[in-house]
């Protein structure tokens, strides 16, 4: 059973504790260096903030009229010779893809990186049905060999060290006659590239995701830095695009506006190395390309997010800026989140897709520092939506009983100012005196959840209201 089929999001605290104790993971996470590159790329583009506003408005307009643009996109896909497949659930999407692969007698398929493929647990499903799926993105290829899920959206193997990659290649590539322990990244890249070349040529179908679907032309757009996406969709008999409805934009011009934000926010590049636009199957005058072009659109709960307080999440372009800047993600890595989507965006999206009963711990895995929202190219209010999920968790009585009782007690006092002051003033005074003698508190009654992992700073001895009154005189 795969990571996507058996989410462990409800065990986030245990997952995070294990991640903090994993020295290899902590060493690997130290190499996550996208934040500085993003800052430098943004500084070189004076109109970056204006582009954020434009991109947000493009997506909001599309979501408001999504039914219209879905119909327009379908018409253009069919006009170009392609085929559309609408799927409500992961099960329907998996079965549709399997039937398409079987229709061309596929024994192996190559895959470009797509989080939707992870969401529906496509690889294990194909394997169980006698079809070999081959990940062609280098990071995805590494973790496929290791039998692991991705831990980052754009850098899926960020949790793996160079030494671990070398050991994995030595073990798994022995079947191809590769028996030397490699030490340099360039050597590893060349060895993987040589093996994947044969996989590309043998594949009967290629499956990619889509960064954008363009209603104006019926095109799908992918961005890569390795060129594997191009080979995945050009060489086989059939190209299958696996995407979700919120990937739609009205025009190619709209896509180009958002593309100016995507790579800068993700890797600090002005543009990715490859930006590939695909429109239908091969035509008579085309030198290459697939004979069949199919688009599989998966809903899986996204349409139900329209018109709710979580609709803004559908603007996400999977750039990973929020992950890269999140102190929680940087401390525990992606696997701790227990499902496909990690970091702040996953803390909002995952409860919407698998339920707050399964993923209620994730919206609580935040310091609410606000960095995720400040760097999001689509201006998604991630902290606000995490608070909405916390409210739903509380209302459904899914949060720990002691937390609910404590919050209810605090709310009772907070609504009664005199009682609140009568309780807090002596408490602050006592803690202030103790703090002067002890310094920070290593443990405190009723605050064990905090002091188990960090010291509690000693208060000054006065409440906020007292200090505010003194400064307002």
N, C-alpha and C positions, 0 to 999 in steps of 0.2 A: 504494500500500500504506500502511495506516495505522500509527500509533504502536503500537497494540495488536497488530497482525498482525506487526510486525517490531520486537520489543523490542531496545533497545540497552543493557540493564542490565549486560551484561558489559563495556561500555565506560565504566563509571561514572567511572573516574579521568580519562579524556579528557573526558567530558561535564562533570565538575566543574571541571576546569581551564579549559574554555571558558566556563563560567558565571562563574567568578571574574574573568575578563577582560572580561566583558560589562558595561559601565558602565551601560547602560540597565536591565538586569536588576537590578543591584545597587541602583540608585536605587529601582526599583519594590519590591524586597524590603524596603526600609527603611520601607515603609508598613504592614507586617504588625503590627497593633497589638492582637491578640486577647488577649495574655497578661495585660495589666493589667485588661482588662474581665472576664476569667474570675476573676481574683483578687478583684475587687470583688464579683462575683456570688456567689462561694463564701462570702465573709465575711458576706454577708447571710443565709445559710442555715445556722444552727447544726447542723442534722442532716445536713449534706452527707456527712460521713464514714460515718454510719450508713446513708445511702441507697446509698453505694458498696458496702457490704457486702451490702445487700439485693439490689441489682442483680446483683452477681456471683453470688450464690446462685441467683437466678432463672434466669440464663443457664446456670449449671452444671447445675441440675436439668433444664432443657429439653434440653440436649445429652445428658444421661445417658439421657433417655427420648425421644429425637428421633423414633424410629420411631412411637411412640404418638401424639405431637403432630402429626406429618405426616399420619397417617391421620385424626386428628380434624379437622384443618384442612381436608383435602380433602372430608370429608363435609359440613362446614358450608358450604363454597364451593358445592358442588353443590346443597345444600338451598336456598340462596338464589338459585339460577338461574344460577350461574357455571359455568365450565369450568376444569379443571386440565390442565396440560401438563407432563410431567416430562422434563427434558433432561439428559443426562449431559455433553455437550460443547458448546462454543460453536457448532460447526457445526449441531448439532441445534436449539439455541435460535434461531439466525438463521433456519434454514429454517422452524421452527414459526411465528415471527413473520411471516415473508414470506407463508406460506400463509394466516395469519389476515388479513393486510392485503388480500391478493388476493381473499379470500372476500367482502369488502364493496366490491371495486372501488376500493380506495384508490389515489389518485395522490399524496397528500401525507399525512404524519403529523406531529403535534406531539409533542414529547418533553419531559417533565420531567427534571430532572437525576437521572441514575442512573449510578453507577460501573460497574454490571454491563453497561450498554449500551456503555460504553467498553471493558470487558474483552472483550466479544465482537465489538468493531469493527462495531457495528450500522449506524451511519450510512453508511459507504462501501459496505457490502453492500446496503443498501436502494437507494442511488443507482445501483449497478451493475444493479439490477433494475427501474429505471424509477420508483422511488418517492422523492419528495422528503421527507427528514427535516428538521424545523425545531426547533432547540433554542429553548426558550422562557424558560429561566432567563437573566437578562441576561448574567451572566458567560459561560455556555456559548454564548449567542448571539454574543457578541463573538468568542470564539475559533473558533467555527464559521466566521464570516465571514473570519477570518484564516487558516483552514486549519491550526489548531494543536490539540494535545491539551490538556486541563486540566493545570494545574501544582499544584493544591491541591484537596482534596476539597470543601470548602465555599465556597472563593473561587477558582474555576477560572481566572479571568483576573488573579490577583494579580500576575503577572509583566508585565502590560501597563500602561504609563503612560497618563495621561489624554490626552496628546498623540497617542499611538499609536492610541487608541480614536477620537479625532476624525478622524485621517487615514483610518482603516479605514472609518468611516461615510461620509466624503466620497466614497471610492472605490466602496463597495458599494451605497450608497443612491442613487446617481445614477440608477439604473434606476427608482426610485420618484419621481423629480423633486426629490430633495433635493440641492441643489448648494451649500449654504452650509457653510463650515468652522465647526463648533461649538467653543465654548471652555469652556462651563460643564457640569458633570456633569448638572445638571437638564435642560438642553436635550437632551443625548444620550439621557437616559432617556426623555424624552417622544417623541423621534423614533423610538427603537426600539420603544416601546410602540405608537405609531401604526401602524408597519409590521406588528408582530406581531399586532395586532388582526385584520387581514385574514387572516393565516395561521391563527389560531384558528378563524375562521368557515369557512374553506375545508377544513380537515382532515377526512379521513374516519375516521381512527383516532387515538387518543392513547395514548402509551406513558409510563408512569411507573415509577419504582422503588418501593421500600417500605422505610421505616425499621423497620417492624414488621409481622409477620403474626400475627394473633391466632387461636389454635386454638379458643378458646371460641365465637367468632362467625363465623369465616371472613372476617374483615375484613382489609384492608390499611390501613396508616396512613402518611401522608407528612407531613413538616414543611417548610414553606417560609416565606419572608419576602416573596414577591412576588405570591402568588396564582396564579402561572402553572400550578401543579400542578392546582388546581381546574378551571381552564378546559381544561386538557389532558384531564382525565378526564370532564368533564361535557358538553362540546359535541359531540364526535364520535359516530359511530354505535357505535363499539367502544372500550372501555377495556382495554388490555393492561397487566397488572402484571408487571414483570420483576424477579425477586428470587432469593435463594439460601436454602437451607434453614435456615441459622443465624439468619435474621431472625425466626424463630418465637419467640413467648412464649405461655404458657398462657392468660392472661386479659387483659381490658382493664385490670384493676387493676395487673397486672404491667407492662403497657405504660406506664401513667401513672406508676409508680414510676421507670422508666428515663427517661421524658420529663422528669422534674424534674432529671435530671442532664445531659441531652443539650444543650439550648440553653445552659445555664450553662457547660458545658465547651467548647462550640464558639465562640460569639460573645459570651458574657457576658450574654446575655438570660435573663430568668427563664423565658420560653417563647418559641418562635418565633411570628411574627405569625399564621401559619395552621397548625393541626394538623387534618388532614383524614382522616376515617375513611370508607372505602368498603366497602360490603358488597353484592356482587352487582350486577346490572343494574337499570335503571329499573323501578319497579313501576307499576301502573295509577294509583295516587294521586299518584305523584311528578310535580312540575312539570317536571323536567328530568332529565338523566342519560343514560348510554349504553344502547343497546338490547342490547348484548352485553358481558359481563364475563369476561375470560380471565386466568388466572394462569399464568405460565410460570416454573417453578422450575428453576434451573440448578445443577448440582452442580459440575462442573469441578474435581474433586479435593478438595472440601471434606469429603465423607464419609470419605475416606481419612485425614483428619487426626484423626478421632475416635479416642480411645484412645492417641494418641501424645503426645510431649512438646510438640506444637504445638497441642493441642486448645484451650488457653486463648485462642488467637488468634481463635477463632470467637465469642468474647464481644464482639468489637469492634463498636461502634455508629457508626463513621465520623464521630466528632465533630471530629477533627483536632487535639485538644489536644496529642497527642504531636508533630505537625508544628510547631505554633505555638511549642512550647518547645524544639525541637531545635536546637542550635547548628549542626549540619551542614546540616539543611534550610534554616535561615535564611541560610546562607552561599551555597548553590548553587541553591536553588529546586527545584521538583518535576521539571522535565524532565530533570535530570541523572540521575535514578533510572532513566530509560530505559523505563518501562512505566507502567501505569495508577496504581499505588499508590505514593506517595512517602513519605519520612520514615521514622521508626522502624516504624510499622505495615506499611509497604510492604517494609521490610527483612526482615520476618518472613514476611509473606503472599506476596510475589512469588516467592521460591524454592519455596514450597509449590505454587504454581500453574503456573509455567513451568519449574521445575527449578533446582536449585542450580548445575548446570553453566552455565545462562544467567544466573543472578542471584547467584552467589556473592560478587560484589564488594559487594553491598548490606549484608549483615550486618557487613561490615568497615568500613562507613561510619558509624562511631559512636565517640563519645568515651567511651561507657559512663558518662556522668555520672549516669544514673539518673533524670533529670528526666522522661522520657517515662512511666516507670512511676509516678512519684509524682503525676502529674497525670491519669493515665488514670482516667476515671470507673468503668471496669469492672475496675480493678486487674489489668490484664494484665501479666505479668512479661516485658516486651519484651526487656530486656537478657539475661535468662537464655535466652530462645529464640534470640536472635542468637548467643549462645555455642554453642548446640546446632547451629545452621547452620554456624558456623565449624568445629566438630568434624567434621561430615559432609563439609564441603569438604576438610578435611585428610585424613580417612580415605579419601576418593575420589581423593586426589592431584590435586585441581583447583587448589589454591593454588600460587603460584610455587615452583619447586623450591628456590630459595635461601632462601625463608621456611621451608620444611619442614626443610631441612638445619640452618638456624640454630636452629629450635625443638628439633630432635632433639639438637643439641649442647648447648643449654642444659639440656634435660631430663636428659641423661647426667650433666652436672656437678651439677645440683640434687639428684639422687638420691645423690650422694656428697659429704656435707657438708665433709669435709676438703679434697677437691679444689676444691669450690666456693669455700671460704674462701681457699685458696691462689691461686686465679685472681683473685677479685674484690678482695681487699684491696690488692695492689700496683697493680691497675688504677685503683681509686678514689683511691689516694694520688697516682698520677701525674696523673690528670685534675684532682684538687684543686689540685695545685701549678700546673699549666698554667692552670687556671681563674682563679687569683688574679692571674696576669699578663695574661691575655687577656680575662677576663670570660666571657660566654657564648660557646659555640662556634658559629661560622657554618657549619662543616663538620667532619665526623668520619668516619674510616674505619668501615665497617660500619653507619653510621647515616645514610646518604645519603637514605633515604626520609623521615627526619624533618627533617634540616637543609636539604633542598631548599626547604622552605616556611616554616621557622621556625628560630630559634636554639635550640640545646640548652643548657639551664641547666647551669652548671658545678656538679659535686657538691662537697660540703664537704671531701672527702678521706677520709671514713670510710664503711664499709659500714653498712647498716641493722643488721646483727647487732652490730657494734661500738657503735653509738649506743644500741641497746636495752640492751646489757649495762651501759653506763655509767649509763644512767638508772635501771636496776633495782637499783643498788647501795644 
